[in-house]
């Protein structure tokens, strides 16, 4: 490990004399270059960035004029040179560094502005392997890291807002040490997220589900007022994954989203994406309290609300169709925190304008519920990673294990109920009929209690469970849970099977005269 050298203290203020600019995204480039030139800063640049600055009539020196080497190897090598990195890393107040810079003709670089090749955008745009590799920036991250390490003298910028702060500082007399430290921290975070995106993509290309090292990168989208509770701090980061949902949605109106709003809205929209028919989901505390299908969204919402109108108060509403005025008017009759939809009609938006605090989000599309992906969860000292649950069942996947086979209508109800149960916290029991949830039991420590609570909730709102389908997201370890469902009125049960007591459970189903199918698929959600 290198020992810390005895460098003199970094100056509080640095008056910049030279800036190296090499940007892929040239938004605001000319304004920035002109501001630096007007402040007396010499401009050094590369390739297309230099051409753009020169075309604007501003004096700019090519980095090749500093290094004595031309850009080569299709642009792969242009800034990887001691003249460049010496200019970024040289400690101006250290005699040995100054001597080396003088001996080798290395001039100091006081400002670096680099925003990296668009790797994320290339991947998101469907670029092939070779194109993605060519959009892995090498010189950019290397320069950023050099400049950030030498923040005692160099201001490193990776975004237009960074440059805006530097320009303002120069107008006030020079970049301050506190500013340069802050920019360095931002720069190291930028290269870390960039490398995380590349390493994650590369592991995916190789089919590695558990690489030896794993990095997760994110960009701050929103600093939240607080976390799950007011005494907890929180922030919302986006990963760059182009998946329609709360992270990429446009908020058309309403208060700022809270930590719990974001989590619940994600849960609601992901469930809405499971259905092909018009669907409405109402979520409260990450659990669906009502799910309805219908000929249109208005009917779907009415069915979802009927399942548990009490819990729907202050809930999250997600739909999988363009939101219309009639549905918006229905939603406004109940206090709702968030509504999320792929799109919304102008007159639907106008309806919500009367509810100033209601957050209305549009995503531009629905997520693909069956597209492979990963989900993460933190634990003390680490994190868990698993593939997204993309299980989808059809009638052909069901194994009838009872004497009575289910009717076609019961099969439809069972598949619907099992899909909902996939999004309910375990232990989960869901009663459903005719594309509508009738009772949801969530998060209990035993399956019998989940079945009992689901039946109680149905009774509370006058919903008859007679002839309903009951879904359990995991097997019944004992017959008591199934008996509870049968006594509540269920005539068909869907469950994974696989218990040591399957025979006992099947016998109980036969004794009750109900049909039961095994899926062979468990859909726990903890």
DASULCOR-V391335 format. One line per field, one symbol per residue. psi: psi as a letter, one per 20 degrees, with the letter a starting at -180 (. if undefined). A space follows every 10 residues. Layout:
psi->???
//
This chain:
psi->ppqprmqqqq qhppophqpp pnqgojpjgg ggggggghjj ppppaqchgg ggghhjjqpp pqhhhghjpr prlkihohim qhgghhhhip ohipghghgg gghjloqqoh ppopjqqmgg hgghjkqrgg gggijopghg hggghgghhk ihhpoppjqh hghhhgghgh hiirpqhhgh gghgghghhg hghghggghg gghhhikoim qhqpqpqqpp hppqhrchqh jpqqqpqqii pmopahhjqp ohrrrqqrgh ggghgggghh hhiiqhrpqp ppqplippip pqqrhrhghg gggghhhmhg hhpkapppqj rpprgggghg hiipppgqpp qhrpqhhggh gihinhippp pqijrqqoij pqaqqqpqro jaqqprqqoj ppqrhiipop irhpqqrhgh gghghghhgg hhjppqqppp pqpkkpphpp pqkqiqhghg gggghghghh jkppjpjrqp ppirqohrih gggggghiip ippprhrjqh kggggghhgh hikrqqqqhj pqlqo.
//
